[in-house]
Amino acid sequence: NAGVTQTPKFQVLKTGQSMTLQCAQDMNHEYMSWYRQDPGMGLRLIHYSVGAGITDQGEVPNGYNVSRSTTEDFPLRLLSAAPSQTSVYFCASSYTRPGTGVTEAFFGQGTRLTVV
Amino acid sequence: AQSVTQLGSHVSVSEGALVLLRCNYSSSVPPYLFWYVQYPNQGLQLLLKYTSAATLVKGINGFEAEFKKSETSFHLTKPSAHMSDAAEYFCAVSRGGGFKTIFGAGTRLFVKA
C-alpha cells in the first residue's frame, strides 16, 4: 500500500495562476480532507469529502475548489492563486474504526506551495 | 465547538531528560484526542490516541499521554528524550464518528546533546 500520495511536492505559482494539487489514496477510505499548515496555526481544514460525489467546506474554503469523482482521488484546485495561499498543503484520508466511533487520519507528505 | 490549546510553541530539553508537551482541550461532548508527530518535510504521523478505553495511553517511540477530564488536559510525556524525538508535535481533538479533526497550533521539540 502506498497510503496517501500527494503531487507535486513543491510548486511555485505566479499570482493569478490556477493549478490543481493531486491527492490519491489506496486504502479505500471514504473520508478525505485537505488541510493547510501555516506557522503557529497548526492545520486548518479547507475542504473535505465523505465519499465519491460528496464534498463540503471546512474552516478556510475561500479560493479553493474540490471534487471527488472516485473514492481514490481528491484533487484541490486553486482558482486564482494569491500570495496568502502560500502554505504547505496536506491531504488526509480517514476511516472510522467500526464499533468505536474513533476516526484515524492518514496524511500525505505535503505540497509546499509558494505564490509570488 | 471543540478546540485545542497547546502550551508553548517551542520546548527544549536535554537528551535523556523528561519530555512534557502540554495540551488542553475544549469539547461539549466526550472527546477523542490524538497526538501526531511531524518530522521535517514529512506528513503527520499518529503517535497515540485516547478513545475512552483507558486514561493512560501508550503510543509509539516510548511516548504516553494521560487524559484528565477534571483538568481537560491530554499532556504528552516521555521519560527520556532522544535526539530522534526532535520534531513538531500536534495535539488534536475530534468528536468521533466522523473525520473533522481540529488541530492545535503545534509544539516544536528541540533536543540538546
Interface residues (C-beta under 8 A of the other chain):
Chain A: V4 Y31 S33 Y35 G40 M41 G42 L43 R44 L45 Y48 V50 G58 F90 A92 S94 T96 T100 G101 V102 T103 E104 A105 F106 F107 G108 Q109 G110
Chain B: V4 S9 Y32 F34 Y36 N41 Q42 G43 L44 Q45 L46 K49 T51 F90 S94 G96 G97 G98 F99 K100 T101 F103 G104 A105 G106
